[in-house]
Amino acid sequence: MVGSVAAVLLIGIIIWLVLANFAAQGHPTVPVSPTASSTAPFASTTPPKHSTATTVTYHAPVTKSYLSALTIDSRDTIASWKLQITESTTTKEKLQTQIKTLTGDIRKGHYSNFNIYTQIAQDYELLGNGKSAYDFYMLAAKVSPANNGLAWNNIGNLMEQLGAYHTARNAYAASVALSPKVEQFWVSYLNFLSVHETLAPTTAAVFSAAARATNSATNVLIATANWEAAAGNTQAAITNWRLVRPKVGTAQQKAIDAKITSLQK
């Protein structure tokens, strides 16, 4: 649930700076979550289901071609741009007011256009307006700071919700190409592959690249364990859970022990 307008705006103002710090410093280990989806920022202990989605082959574009990764892939059809929403009437009104205020701030120099476009897109997403969210994420991408894959990661999440899986994969791949040290972008990409391209021949290579880029970060290991289990590679899944175990707290270790026991049955 969205908080006050001021709090949401503050998030929009600082979000890319925080992500930049992720790349340079990393961020604290996040406890193993009992539930999460592939659009959540961190992996879940719950293995995703297998999918029969078409395998997509994507190569990281050259610098001038990153924007092409955000166009709707010709193989995708978006039946509806409407997103499921859970916001209250009061929150919707606040979001609509914030959109109006932020729109008036574009090119005024009060905040960067990148932050404004990103926040407006997020507001539209919360309002269930997928098309407007996409349009503003595209504007954010066009003015994105160098080596910042946030807009691409956001569009990947949006396209996944809309069922445009080829476009989502292209966007996720571009996000990690732009920001290879940002763990969260890798985890979003890995969770997507784990759900939609579990057995695709190119998936294993992406998981390996994520491990190298993040020095086998905890959440990457969690995503890998979930994927290995979903792919039927039980022993590999157990191995990854054992690598995760010493990196988390006591409560999370108990959850991992239960997970390993379940996999061993």
PAVO-422058 format. One record per residue (C-alpha): residue number from 1; residue in three letters; x, y, z. Coordinates in nm, 3 decimals, m for minus. Layout:
<pts>
(pt NUM ALA (X Y Z))
...
</pts>
This chain:
<pts>
(pt 1 MET (0.000 0.000 0.000))
(pt 2 VAL (0.132 0.340 m0.094))
(pt 3 GLY (0.195 0.577 0.195))
(pt 4 SER (0.169 0.951 0.186))
(pt 5 VAL (0.233 1.142 m0.133))
(pt 6 ALA (0.543 1.298 0.019))
(pt 7 ALA (0.688 0.960 0.107))
(pt 8 VAL (0.626 0.821 m0.240))
(pt 9 LEU (0.783 1.126 m0.401))
(pt 10 LEU (1.088 1.091 m0.181))
(pt 11 ILE (1.132 0.735 m0.301))
(pt 12 GLY (1.117 0.857 m0.660))
(pt 13 ILE (1.380 1.123 m0.594))
(pt 14 ILE (1.636 0.894 m0.436))
(pt 15 ILE (1.571 0.563 m0.608))
(pt 16 TRP (1.838 0.577 m0.875))
(pt 17 LEU (2.096 0.708 m0.628))
(pt 18 VAL (2.024 0.413 m0.401))
(pt 19 LEU (2.059 0.171 m0.688))
(pt 20 ALA (2.386 0.331 m0.783))
(pt 21 ASN (2.508 0.261 m0.433))
(pt 22 PHE (2.402 m0.102 m0.473))
(pt 23 ALA (2.640 m0.130 m0.761))
(pt 24 ALA (2.929 0.012 m0.562))
(pt 25 GLN (2.862 m0.127 m0.217))
(pt 26 GLY (2.602 m0.404 m0.237))
(pt 27 HIS (2.319 m0.417 0.016))
(pt 28 PRO (2.237 m0.613 0.332))
(pt 29 THR (2.131 m0.973 0.298))
(pt 30 VAL (1.756 m1.009 0.277))
(pt 31 PRO (1.601 m1.289 0.483))
(pt 32 VAL (1.466 m1.589 0.295))
(pt 33 SER (1.105 m1.509 0.213))
(pt 34 PRO (0.832 m1.772 0.235))
(pt 35 THR (0.643 m1.624 m0.058))
(pt 36 ALA (0.741 m1.416 m0.356))
(pt 37 SER (0.683 m1.391 m0.728))
(pt 38 SER (0.926 m1.335 m1.011))
(pt 39 THR (0.839 m0.966 m1.006))
(pt 40 ALA (0.944 m0.930 m0.643))
(pt 41 PRO (1.290 m0.786 m0.579))
(pt 42 PHE (1.417 m1.091 m0.393))
(pt 43 ALA (1.397 m1.463 m0.445))
(pt 44 SER (1.163 m1.698 m0.262))
(pt 45 THR (1.215 m2.033 m0.098))
(pt 46 THR (0.909 m2.151 m0.289))
(pt 47 PRO (1.014 m2.311 m0.620))
(pt 48 PRO (0.837 m2.172 m0.927))
(pt 49 LYS (0.621 m2.388 m1.150))
(pt 50 HIS (0.741 m2.513 m1.486))
(pt 51 SER (0.637 m2.313 m1.789))
(pt 52 THR (0.600 m2.393 m2.154))
(pt 53 ALA (0.674 m2.039 m2.265))
(pt 54 THR (0.865 m1.996 m2.590))
(pt 55 THR (1.242 m1.980 m2.550))
(pt 56 VAL (1.383 m1.638 m2.630))
(pt 57 THR (1.739 m1.581 m2.743))
(pt 58 TYR (1.865 m1.236 m2.653))
(pt 59 HIS (2.204 m1.077 m2.695))
(pt 60 ALA (2.299 m0.768 m2.495))
(pt 61 PRO (2.275 m0.472 m2.735))
(pt 62 VAL (2.546 m0.221 m2.808))
(pt 63 THR (2.515 0.112 m2.630))
(pt 64 LYS (2.302 0.284 m2.897))
(pt 65 SER (2.065 m0.011 m2.917))
(pt 66 TYR (1.951 m0.039 m2.556))
(pt 67 LEU (1.625 0.141 m2.627))
(pt 68 SER (1.534 m0.121 m2.886))
(pt 69 ALA (1.512 m0.373 m2.601))
(pt 70 LEU (1.213 m0.180 m2.466))
(pt 71 THR (0.995 m0.182 m2.776))
(pt 72 ILE (0.716 m0.439 m2.778))
(pt 73 ASP (0.854 m0.757 m2.931))
(pt 74 SER (0.668 m0.856 m3.250))
(pt 75 ARG (0.607 m1.202 m3.103))
(pt 76 ASP (0.410 m1.054 m2.811))
(pt 77 THR (0.044 m0.958 m2.808))
(pt 78 ILE (m0.087 m0.751 m2.519))
(pt 79 ALA (m0.457 m0.831 m2.495))
(pt 80 SER (m0.516 m0.567 m2.228))
(pt 81 TRP (m0.298 m0.299 m2.070))
(pt 82 LYS (m0.511 m0.302 m1.756))
(pt 83 LEU (m0.331 m0.415 m1.441))
(pt 84 GLN (m0.482 m0.558 m1.127))
(pt 85 ILE (m0.498 m0.293 m0.855))
(pt 86 THR (m0.555 m0.313 m0.481))
(pt 87 GLU (m0.524 0.053 m0.386))
(pt 88 SER (m0.796 0.227 m0.185))
(pt 89 THR (m0.999 0.514 m0.327))
(pt 90 THR (m0.807 0.757 m0.107))
(pt 91 THR (m0.473 0.627 m0.231))
(pt 92 LYS (m0.587 0.647 m0.593))
(pt 93 GLU (m0.681 1.009 m0.546))
(pt 94 LYS (m0.340 1.085 m0.392))
(pt 95 LEU (m0.165 0.912 m0.680))
(pt 96 GLN (m0.365 1.107 m0.937))
(pt 97 THR (m0.284 1.432 m0.757))
(pt 98 GLN (0.083 1.341 m0.746))
(pt 99 ILE (0.087 1.265 m1.118))
(pt 100 LYS (m0.060 1.608 m1.189))
(pt 101 THR (0.195 1.778 m0.964))
(pt 102 LEU (0.491 1.588 m1.106))
(pt 103 THR (0.378 1.651 m1.463))
(pt 104 GLY (0.396 2.022 m1.388))
(pt 105 ASP (0.753 1.977 m1.263))
(pt 106 ILE (0.885 1.825 m1.586))
(pt 107 ARG (1.176 2.028 m1.723))
(pt 108 LYS (1.147 2.278 m1.438))
(pt 109 GLY (1.476 2.169 m1.282))
(pt 110 HIS (1.331 2.093 m0.939))
(pt 111 TYR (1.401 1.722 m0.985))
(pt 112 SER (1.564 1.525 m1.264))
(pt 113 ASN (1.330 1.427 m1.547))
(pt 114 PHE (1.448 1.069 m1.498))
(pt 115 ASN (1.316 1.064 m1.141))
(pt 116 ILE (0.993 1.239 m1.237))
(pt 117 TYR (0.919 1.004 m1.528))
(pt 118 THR (1.001 0.700 m1.313))
(pt 119 GLN (0.772 0.812 m1.031))
(pt 120 ILE (0.485 0.895 m1.267))
(pt 121 ALA (0.522 0.553 m1.430))
(pt 122 GLN (0.513 0.382 m1.091))
(pt 123 ASP (0.203 0.580 m0.996))
(pt 124 TYR (0.024 0.477 m1.317))
(pt 125 GLU (0.124 0.117 m1.253))
(pt 126 LEU (m0.034 0.133 m0.906))
(pt 127 LEU (m0.346 0.282 m1.067))
(pt 128 GLY (m0.365 m0.015 m1.305))
(pt 129 ASN (m0.286 0.188 m1.618))
(pt 130 GLY (m0.022 m0.028 m1.785))
(pt 131 LYS (m0.004 0.173 m2.108))
(pt 132 SER (0.067 0.504 m1.937))
(pt 133 ALA (0.316 0.332 m1.706))
(pt 134 TYR (0.497 0.192 m2.012))
(pt 135 ASP (0.500 0.531 m2.187))
(pt 136 PHE (0.659 0.703 m1.887))
(pt 137 TYR (0.909 0.422 m1.826))
(pt 138 MET (1.011 0.469 m2.190))
(pt 139 LEU (1.059 0.842 m2.130))
(pt 140 ALA (1.268 0.759 m1.823))
(pt 141 ALA (1.484 0.523 m2.028))
(pt 142 LYS (1.549 0.792 m2.288))
(pt 143 VAL (1.691 1.028 m2.024))
(pt 144 SER (1.840 0.758 m1.801))
(pt 145 PRO (2.175 0.827 m1.633))
(pt 146 ALA (2.458 0.625 m1.784))
(pt 147 ASN (2.491 0.265 m1.666))
(pt 148 ASN (2.156 0.268 m1.486))
(pt 149 GLY (1.927 m0.021 m1.580))
(pt 150 LEU (1.634 0.081 m1.358))
(pt 151 ALA (1.396 0.174 m1.641))
(pt 152 TRP (1.472 m0.153 m1.818))
(pt 153 ASN (1.413 m0.356 m1.501))
(pt 154 ASN (1.084 m0.172 m1.442))
(pt 155 ILE (0.964 m0.239 m1.796))
(pt 156 GLY (1.062 m0.605 m1.758))
(pt 157 ASN (0.842 m0.626 m1.447))
(pt 158 LEU (0.556 m0.446 m1.624))
(pt 159 MET (0.573 m0.660 m1.937))
(pt 160 GLU (0.581 m0.976 m1.728))
(pt 161 GLN (0.258 m0.869 m1.560))
(pt 162 LEU (0.104 m0.803 m1.902))
(pt 163 GLY (0.210 m1.142 m2.040))
(pt 164 ALA (0.452 m0.992 m2.296))
(pt 165 TYR (0.726 m1.239 m2.210))
(pt 166 HIS (0.960 m1.182 m2.505))
(pt 167 THR (0.961 m0.809 m2.434))
(pt 168 ALA (1.008 m0.874 m2.063))
(pt 169 ARG (1.310 m1.094 m2.126))
(pt 170 ASN (1.468 m0.839 m2.359))
(pt 171 ALA (1.422 m0.565 m2.098))
(pt 172 TYR (1.557 m0.773 m1.810))
(pt 173 ALA (1.861 m0.872 m2.015))
(pt 174 ALA (1.931 m0.509 m2.102))
(pt 175 SER (1.893 m0.403 m1.737))
(pt 176 VAL (2.176 m0.632 m1.624))
(pt 177 ALA (2.387 m0.541 m1.925))
(pt 178 LEU (2.361 m0.177 m1.820))
(pt 179 SER (2.401 m0.239 m1.445))
(pt 180 PRO (2.582 m0.573 m1.407))
(pt 181 LYS (2.670 m0.511 m1.041))
(pt 182 VAL (2.313 m0.445 m0.923))
(pt 183 GLU (2.201 m0.766 m0.756))
(pt 184 GLN (1.833 m0.677 m0.759))
(pt 185 PHE (1.824 m0.651 m1.139))
(pt 186 TRP (1.984 m0.993 m1.173))
(pt 187 VAL (1.736 m1.147 m0.929))
(pt 188 SER (1.441 m1.004 m1.122))
(pt 189 TYR (1.584 m1.152 m1.442))
(pt 190 LEU (1.662 m1.490 m1.283))
(pt 191 ASN (1.317 m1.519 m1.127))
(pt 192 PHE (1.162 m1.448 m1.466))
(pt 193 LEU (1.369 m1.719 m1.632))
(pt 194 SER (1.299 m1.964 m1.351))
(pt 195 VAL (0.925 m1.928 m1.408))
(pt 196 HIS (0.901 m1.878 m1.783))
(pt 197 GLU (1.210 m2.044 m1.930))
(pt 198 THR (1.294 m2.310 m1.673))
(pt 199 LEU (1.434 m2.560 m1.920))
(pt 200 ALA (1.545 m2.327 m2.198))
(pt 201 PRO (1.898 m2.406 m2.321))
(pt 202 THR (2.019 m2.049 m2.262))
(pt 203 THR (1.892 m2.017 m1.904))
(pt 204 ALA (2.183 m2.189 m1.730))
(pt 205 ALA (2.429 m1.944 m1.888))
(pt 206 VAL (2.241 m1.646 m1.746))
(pt 207 PHE (2.246 m1.795 m1.395))
(pt 208 SER (2.622 m1.850 m1.429))
(pt 209 ALA (2.670 m1.491 m1.545))
(pt 210 ALA (2.471 m1.364 m1.247))
(pt 211 ALA (2.689 m1.561 m1.006))
(pt 212 ARG (3.005 m1.414 m1.161))
(pt 213 ALA (2.874 m1.058 m1.171))
(pt 214 THR (2.751 m1.057 m0.810))
(pt 215 ASN (3.017 m1.283 m0.658))
(pt 216 SER (2.744 m1.539 m0.582))
(pt 217 ALA (2.533 m1.297 m0.379))
(pt 218 THR (2.290 m1.454 m0.134))
(pt 219 ASN (1.976 m1.368 m0.328))
(pt 220 VAL (2.130 m1.494 m0.650))
(pt 221 LEU (2.204 m1.825 m0.476))
(pt 222 ILE (1.843 m1.839 m0.354))
(pt 223 ALA (1.712 m1.776 m0.704))
(pt 224 THR (1.947 m2.043 m0.837))
(pt 225 ALA (1.832 m2.296 m0.579))
(pt 226 ASN (1.470 m2.231 m0.671))
(pt 227 TRP (1.546 m2.266 m1.041))
(pt 228 GLU (1.743 m2.589 m0.997))
(pt 229 ALA (1.456 m2.738 m0.799))
(pt 230 ALA (1.203 m2.629 m1.062))
(pt 231 ALA (1.420 m2.784 m1.334))
(pt 232 GLY (1.434 m3.114 m1.145))
(pt 233 ASN (1.799 m3.081 m1.047))
(pt 234 THR (1.743 m3.174 m0.684))
(pt 235 GLN (2.104 m3.223 m0.579))
(pt 236 ALA (2.212 m2.892 m0.734))
(pt 237 ALA (1.926 m2.719 m0.553))
(pt 238 ILE (2.034 m2.870 m0.221))
(pt 239 THR (2.393 m2.762 m0.284))
(pt 240 ASN (2.285 m2.402 m0.339))
(pt 241 TRP (2.064 m2.400 m0.030))
(pt 242 ARG (2.362 m2.519 0.173))
(pt 243 LEU (2.565 m2.229 0.035))
(pt 244 VAL (2.290 m1.988 0.138))
(pt 245 ARG (2.248 m2.130 0.489))
(pt 246 PRO (2.554 m1.972 0.663))
(pt 247 LYS (2.470 m1.634 0.509))
(pt 248 VAL (2.131 m1.593 0.678))
(pt 249 GLY (1.990 m1.576 1.030))
(pt 250 THR (1.875 m1.859 1.255))
(pt 251 ALA (1.509 m1.842 1.153))
(pt 252 GLN (1.602 m1.850 0.786))
(pt 253 GLN (1.839 m2.142 0.845))
(pt 254 LYS (1.550 m2.343 0.990))
(pt 255 ALA (1.344 m2.266 0.680))
(pt 256 ILE (1.632 m2.378 0.459))
(pt 257 ASP (1.677 m2.700 0.660))
(pt 258 ALA (1.308 m2.776 0.605))
(pt 259 LYS (1.349 m2.701 0.236))
(pt 260 ILE (1.645 m2.935 0.206))
(pt 261 THR (1.459 m3.210 0.391))
(pt 262 SER (1.166 m3.170 0.153))
(pt 263 LEU (1.395 m3.194 m0.149))
(pt 264 GLN (1.559 m3.508 m0.014))
(pt 265 LYS (1.230 m3.700 0.010))
</pts>
